[in-house]
């Protein structure tokens, strides 16, 4: 009997050991997940995508109804978070704006993602420019912000026509690019590309003679500073309840991704203060009348059709150097730089 009990105990121990090994082996197998490049996006229940007829931008209005003034326009394909609904209208934030949009032109994001969850690699951001049938971007590529539909083309500044270099969300400077700099106004501590700085100084001096001060606020910005500013804006939108893709798209209408800003090239100056009421200042009035004579243009105008091209909110403080000849031609035609160059 004693011998039988010993044999039985040994059998139980062997069986337990086998089961434990089998469990461990199964656990290791299930935790070895294959590598993937797809980012998982959590869909908010109040997340929508703008879907308009013919890809036209959607009007955002000051109130819940078509009788209210248009605040701005939202490109077709843009994600929006609707925080409140009233009489067929939804309240949302877009870029630096807030207002009401018609729910007739919004489709629930989760409904779109049932059929379309990725876009082909090489997408250059059609969701921002208003292509209605562009699926939502959730696939990662090598670019840090490709998950939001941004895949800019790297550019090199040509010394011959450097002043017409197009830098925007579709065209990015090489990481680490630092222009040769010069102080925009002597003693200001604010710098621009050395080829632009003398023109700003000349414009500043001319305005000063007319009793107007064109205070240089922000000129050249480093890649790292632009990156920090952009990521902070993304985080702000995320904290307000936006998913990361929508937060990034909204942030890019206010602060461009690092390397895609004219500030990174040293070609642009934020003058005075950076709120929309700068348009009511004597400095803005002087610039509107004379900036083209010194080679500067208002880069991001107020009109809705121009915002749909630049994809940036109205910035009365942001003035870009393009050269006198081109600035005068653009002032006369009313074209923004993308239109003038025939590129987007």
C-alpha positions in Angstrom: 0.0 0.0 0.0 2.8 2.4 0.9 4.5 1.6 -2.4 1.3 2.2 -4.3 0.8 5.6 -2.7 4.3 6.6 -3.6 3.8 5.6 -7.2 0.5 7.5 -7.3 2.1 10.7 -5.8 4.9 10.5 -8.4 2.3 10.2 -11.2 0.4 13.3 -9.9 3.6 15.3 -9.8 4.5 14.4 -13.3 1.0 15.2 -14.6 1.1 18.6 -12.9 4.5 19.4 -14.3 3.4 18.6 -17.8 0.3 20.8 -17.5 2.3 23.7 -16.2 4.8 23.4 -19.1 1.9 23.2 -21.6 0.3 26.3 -20.1 3.5 28.2 -20.2 4.2 27.2 -23.7 0.7 28.3 -24.8 1.1 31.6 -23.1 4.4 32.4 -24.8 2.9 31.5 -28.2 -0.1 33.8 -27.7 2.0 36.8 -26.6 4.3 36.7 -29.6 2.4 39.1 -31.7 3.5 39.8 -35.3 4.9 43.2 -36.1 2.5 45.7 -37.6 2.7 49.3 -38.8 -1.0 50.1 -38.3 -1.8 52.5 -35.5 -4.9 51.6 -33.5 -7.3 54.6 -33.4 -10.0 54.7 -30.7 -13.2 56.1 -32.2 -15.1 58.6 -30.1 -18.9 58.1 -30.2 -19.3 61.8 -31.3 -16.6 61.7 -34.0 -17.7 62.5 -37.5 -16.1 63.1 -40.9 -17.2 66.0 -43.2 -18.7 64.6 -46.4 -20.0 67.3 -48.8 -21.2 67.4 -52.3 -18.4 67.5 -54.9 -15.9 67.8 -52.1 -16.8 71.5 -51.4 -15.8 72.8 -47.9 -18.5 72.9 -45.2 -19.5 76.3 -43.7 -19.1 76.7 -40.0 -21.6 79.2 -38.7 -21.8 81.4 -35.6 -25.1 79.8 -34.6 -27.3 76.7 -35.2 -28.8 77.8 -38.5 -28.1 78.9 -42.1 -29.1 82.5 -41.2 -26.0 82.9 -39.0 -22.7 84.4 -40.3 -20.1 82.0 -41.6 -17.1 81.8 -39.2 -14.9 79.7 -41.4 -15.0 76.7 -43.7 -14.1 73.1 -43.0 -12.6 70.9 -45.8 -14.4 67.8 -46.8 -12.8 64.8 -45.3 -11.9 66.5 -42.0 -12.7 64.8 -38.7 -14.8 66.8 -36.2 -15.9 66.1 -32.6 -19.5 67.2 -32.1 -20.1 68.2 -28.5 -23.7 69.4 -28.8 -26.5 69.1 -31.3 -29.4 71.4 -31.9 -32.1 71.4 -34.7 -29.9 69.4 -37.1 -26.7 71.4 -36.4 -23.6 70.3 -34.4 -21.3 72.4 -32.3 -17.6 71.8 -32.8 -14.0 73.2 -32.8 -11.9 73.5 -35.9 -8.4 75.0 -35.8 -8.8 78.2 -33.9 -12.5 78.4 -34.5 -15.7 77.2 -32.9 -19.2 77.2 -34.3 -22.0 75.1 -35.8 -22.1 72.9 -38.8 -25.0 71.1 -40.5 -25.2 67.5 -39.5 -26.5 66.7 -43.0 -22.9 66.7 -44.2 -21.4 64.7 -41.4 -20.9 60.9 -41.4 -20.1 59.0 -38.2 -16.4 58.0 -38.3 -17.1 54.5 -37.1 -19.4 53.9 -40.1 -16.6 54.9 -42.5 -14.0 52.8 -40.7 -16.2 49.7 -41.1 -15.3 49.8 -44.8 -12.2 52.0 -45.0 -9.5 51.9 -42.4 -6.3 52.6 -44.3 -5.1 54.7 -47.2 -2.4 53.8 -49.7 1.2 54.8 -48.7 2.2 58.0 -50.4 -1.0 59.8 -49.6 -0.2 63.5 -49.5 -3.0 64.7 -47.4 -6.1 64.8 -49.6 -8.2 64.6 -46.5 -7.1 68.2 -45.8 -7.6 69.5 -49.3 -11.2 68.4 -49.6 -11.3 65.1 -51.5 -14.6 63.6 -50.3 -13.8 60.0 -51.1 -10.4 59.9 -49.4 -10.5 57.2 -46.6 -9.4 58.0 -43.1 -5.7 57.8 -42.6 -4.7 55.4 -39.8 -1.6 53.7 -41.3 1.8 54.8 -40.1 4.7 55.5 -42.5 8.2 56.8 -41.8 7.0 60.4 -41.2 6.0 61.2 -37.7 2.6 62.7 -38.5 1.6 60.4 -41.4 -1.1 59.0 -39.2 -3.0 62.3 -39.8 -2.6 62.2 -43.6 0.6 64.3 -43.8 3.4 62.9 -46.0 5.3 66.0 -47.2 7.9 66.0 -50.0 11.4 66.9 -48.8 12.8 70.0 -50.6 16.1 71.7 -51.0 16.2 75.5 -51.2 17.5 76.6 -54.6 19.9 79.6 -54.3 18.7 81.0 -57.6 15.0 81.5 -56.7 15.2 80.9 -53.0 12.6 83.6 -52.2 9.9 81.7 -54.0 10.5 78.4 -52.1 7.1 76.9 -51.2 7.2 75.6 -47.6 3.9 74.2 -46.3 2.4 70.9 -45.1 3.1 69.3 -48.4 6.8 70.5 -48.7 9.2 70.0 -45.9 12.7 71.2 -45.3 15.4 68.7 -44.5 15.5 67.9 -40.7 18.3 69.9 -39.2 18.2 72.6 -41.8 19.4 75.9 -40.3 19.6 79.0 -42.6 22.4 81.6 -42.3 20.8 84.2 -40.0 20.9 87.9 -39.5 19.1 90.2 -37.0 15.8 91.5 -38.5 16.0 94.8 -36.7 19.2 95.8 -35.0 19.0 95.1 -31.3 15.8 93.2 -31.5 17.2 89.7 -30.9 14.8 88.4 -33.6 16.4 86.7 -36.6 15.6 86.0 -40.3 17.4 84.4 -43.2 20.3 86.7 -43.9 18.9 87.5 -47.3 15.5 88.5 -45.9 16.7 90.5 -42.8 17.9 93.6 -44.7 14.5 93.9 -46.4 12.7 93.7 -43.1 15.0 96.4 -41.6 14.3 98.6 -44.6 10.5 98.1 -44.2 10.8 98.7 -40.5 12.6 102.0 -41.0 10.2 103.2 -43.6 7.2 102.5 -41.3 9.0 104.2 -38.4 9.2 107.4 -40.4 5.4 107.2 -40.8 5.0 106.8 -37.0 4.3 103.1 -37.1 6.3 100.4 -35.4 6.5 97.0 -37.0 7.5 95.1 -33.9 9.4 91.9 -34.9 7.7 89.2 -32.8 8.8 85.9 -34.1 11.1 85.2 -37.1 13.3 82.2 -37.5 12.3 79.2 -35.4 14.3 76.0 -34.9 13.0 72.6 -35.9 12.9 71.6 -32.3 10.9 74.7 -31.2 8.4 74.1 -34.0 8.1 70.5 -33.0 7.4 71.4 -29.4 4.9 74.0 -30.3 3.1 71.7 -32.7 3.0 68.7 -30.2 1.7 71.0 -27.5 -1.1 72.1 -29.7 -1.9 68.5 -30.5 -2.0 67.6 -26.8 -4.3 70.5 -26.1 -6.9 69.2 -28.6 -6.5 65.7 -27.2 -7.2 67.0 -23.7 -10.4 68.5 -25.1 -11.6 65.0 -26.2 -10.4 64.8 -29.8 -8.8 61.6 -31.1 -5.1 62.0 -32.1 -5.7 62.2 -35.8 -8.3 65.0 -35.5 -6.2 66.8 -32.9 -3.2 66.7 -35.3 -5.3 67.9 -38.3 -6.8 70.8 -36.3 -3.4 71.7 -34.8 -1.9 72.0 -38.3 -4.3 74.8 -39.2 -2.7 76.9 -36.5 0.9 75.6 -36.1 2.5 73.7 -39.0 4.4 70.5 -38.4 8.2 70.9 -37.8 10.1 71.6 -41.0 6.9 72.7 -42.9 6.8 76.2 -41.6 8.2 79.3 -43.3 9.6 80.2 -39.9 11.9 77.2 -40.1 13.3 78.7 -43.3 13.6 82.2 -41.8 11.5 83.6 -44.6 8.6 85.0 -42.5 8.0 87.3 -39.6 5.1 87.4 -37.1 4.7 91.2 -36.6 3.1 92.8 -33.5 0.9 90.4 -31.7 -0.6 87.1 -32.8 -4.3 87.5 -32.4 -6.8 88.3 -35.1 -7.4 91.8 -33.8 -4.0 92.8 -35.1 -5.9 93.6 -38.3 -7.3 96.7 -36.5 -3.8 98.0 -35.7 -2.0 100.9 -37.4 0.8 98.4 -38.1 -1.5 96.1 -40.1 -2.9 99.1 -42.1 0.6 100.2 -43.0 1.6 96.7 -44.0 -1.5 96.2 -46.1 -0.7 99.4 -48.0 3.1 99.2 -48.3 4.5 95.7 -47.5 4.6 94.7 -51.2 7.0 97.6 -51.9 9.5 95.8 -49.7 8.9 92.3 -51.0 6.5 91.0 -48.3 3.0 89.5 -48.6 0.2 88.6 -46.2 0.7 84.8 -46.4 -2.5 83.6 -44.8 -5.5 85.8 -45.9 -8.9 86.0 -44.3 -11.2 85.0 -47.2 -12.7 81.5 -47.0 -11.5 80.5 -50.5 -7.9 81.4 -49.7 -8.0 79.5 -46.4 -9.2 76.5 -48.4 -6.0 76.8 -50.4 -3.4 77.6 -47.7 -5.2 75.3 -45.2 -4.2 77.8 -42.5 -6.4 80.1 -40.4 -6.3 83.8 -41.0 -3.1 85.3 -39.7 -2.9 89.0 -40.1 0.4 89.0 -38.3 2.3 86.6 -40.6 4.2 88.3 -43.4 6.4 86.3 -45.9 9.2 87.7 -48.0 9.0 86.8 -51.8 10.8 89.8 -53.4 9.4 93.1 -54.6 8.4 92.0 -58.1 6.5 88.9 -56.9 4.9 90.7 -53.9 3.5 93.4 -56.1 2.2 90.9 -58.7 0.5 88.8 -55.9 -0.9 91.9 -54.3 -2.4 93.0 -57.6 -3.8 89.5 -58.5 -4.9 88.7 -55.0 -3.3 85.3 -55.3 -1.7 83.4 -52.4 1.7 81.8 -52.9 0.3 78.4 -53.9 -1.8 79.9 -56.6 1.0 82.2 -57.8 3.4 79.2 -58.2 0.7 76.9 -59.5 1.4 74.3 -56.8 -0.4 73.1 -53.7 
